[in-house]
Amino acid sequence: MTQRPSDLDVDSDPDVEADHGPEEESSGPGGVSAWLHDSHPTVAALVGFYIGLAYAILVPGTWGALLTWVVGQERAEELFPWVALTLLVPLALLIPRKTRRLAEFVWLGIILTVLVVVGVGSLVFWILLKTG
């Protein structure tokens, strides 16, 4: 196991006990946050995928609920397609190089969530038609 240079720092005074809390551990250059971003290759993939999954489910639902609450059912049905504008956020994340990998997995999460929901819904609908 290789250790980072910051993990090898030795306190100059051994009589002083170092009491490091979680906030100090993640804020320093060798803390947990640095390990997640520097050393672990799947963090962006997992975070991006689950953001995309939540994005595909929560954004349209929240948009529809807020519209219905504010303007009523009929007007909300007319304005609901404007939720597609929220897809500009993950699209904009594709532009900077720093966020590109995260945005790719966000899009993967969005697309796979929509495909699974549509696929399972179609299968259930087909089964209901065939059985009854």
C-alpha positions, 0 to 999 in steps of 0.5 A: 500500500502506498502512502501519500507524503502528507500521511507520513508527516510526523509531529515534531512534539510527541508529547502533544496529542493530535486531536483531529476531527473530521472537519480538519481531516477533510479540509487539509491537503491530505484529508478524506476529500483529497483522497476521494478526488485524487485517488479513487477513480469511481467517485465521479462515476457513482456520484454522476450516475446517482445525480442523473437518476435523481435528476430524472425523477425529482426535477419533472415531479417537482416542476409539475407539483409546483406548477399545479400548486401555483397556476392550477391543473390546466395551465400546469399541463400547458407549461409542463414541457418547459421542464426540458429547459432544465436539461441545459444544466447537465448539458452545460456541465459537459463544456468545462473539462473539469466537470465533463466526466461527471456530466457524462455519468449524469447523462448516463443516469438520466438516460438509463433511468428514463429507459428503465421507466419506459421499458418497465411501464411498457412491459406492465402495460403489455402484460395487462393487455394480454391477461385481461 
